[in-house]
Amino acid sequence: MSTESDTKALADQFMALIGKGSYHDAFELLKPNWPLPAAEIDNLAYQTDSQLKMVAERFGKLIGTEFIQSNRIGKSYVRYIYIQKFSNHATRWMIVFYRPTDEWKINVVVWDDKTHDLFEMSGQAAGATKP
C-alpha cells in the first residue's frame, strides 16, 4: 500500500467483514499486507472466531461495526480504532500500520473488550462530565 488512504480503505474492508462475523475472510484479506507467516494469521482468525463464538451469549447478537478514531504518530505509524457492536456489549479493535520506507504494512491487529479505555484514548476520563 503506497498511501495512508490505502490503509484506511483496507481497515474499513477488514472491519466490514468483522462486522458480519466473517473472521476467516477478514484475516485472509490482510495477508498480502501483513508480514507474518500465513499460518500465524490463520491461527489468529481461528482464535478470534472461537473466542467470539464463546462469548456470544453474553455479548448478544452481532450488529455491525463503527469507526471510532484514527491516530498518526510521526510519518511512520497510523492506528485505526473501531468497535464491533453486539446487542449487549462491544469489542474494541485496533489496527496499526507501519511505513518503514515507502510502503505501508500492517504492524498490529488487536481486539479486546476494554471499551472503557476508548474514553481515555479520546482524552476524556471515564466518568468525567463537562460543566
C-alpha positions, 0 to 999 in steps of 0.5 A, spaced: 500 500 500 503 506 497 498 511 501 495 512 508 488 512 504 490 505 502 490 503 509 484 506 511 480 503 505 483 496 507 481 497 515 474 499 513 474 492 508 477 488 514 472 491 519 466 490 514 467 483 514 468 483 522 462 486 522 458 480 519 462 475 523 466 473 517 473 472 521 476 467 516 475 472 510 477 478 514 484 475 516 485 472 509 484 479 506 490 482 510 495 477 508 498 480 502 499 486 507 501 483 513 508 480 514 507 474 518 507 467 516 500 465 513 499 460 518 500 465 524 494 469 521 490 463 520 491 461 527 489 468 529 482 468 525 481 461 528 482 464 535 478 470 534 472 466 531 472 461 537 473 466 542 467 470 539 463 464 538 464 463 546 462 469 548 456 470 544 451 469 549 453 474 553 455 479 548 448 478 544 447 478 537 452 481 532 450 488 529 455 491 525 461 495 526 463 503 527 469 507 526 471 510 532 478 514 531 484 514 527 491 516 530 498 518 526 504 518 530 510 521 526 510 519 518 511 512 520 505 509 524 497 510 523 492 506 528 485 505 526 480 504 532 473 501 531 468 497 535 464 491 533 457 492 536 453 486 539 446 487 542 449 487 549 456 489 549 462 491 544 469 489 542 474 494 541 479 493 535 485 496 533 489 496 527 496 499 526 500 500 520 507 501 519 511 505 513 518 503 514 520 506 507 515 507 502 510 502 503 505 501 508 504 494 512 500 492 517 504 492 524 498 490 529 491 487 529 488 487 536 481 486 539 479 486 546 473 488 550 476 494 554 471 499 551 472 503 557 479 505 555 476 508 548 474 514 553 481 515 555 484 514 548 479 520 546 482 524 552 476 524 556 476 520 563 471 515 564 466 518 568 468 525 567 462 530 565 463 537 562 460 543 566 
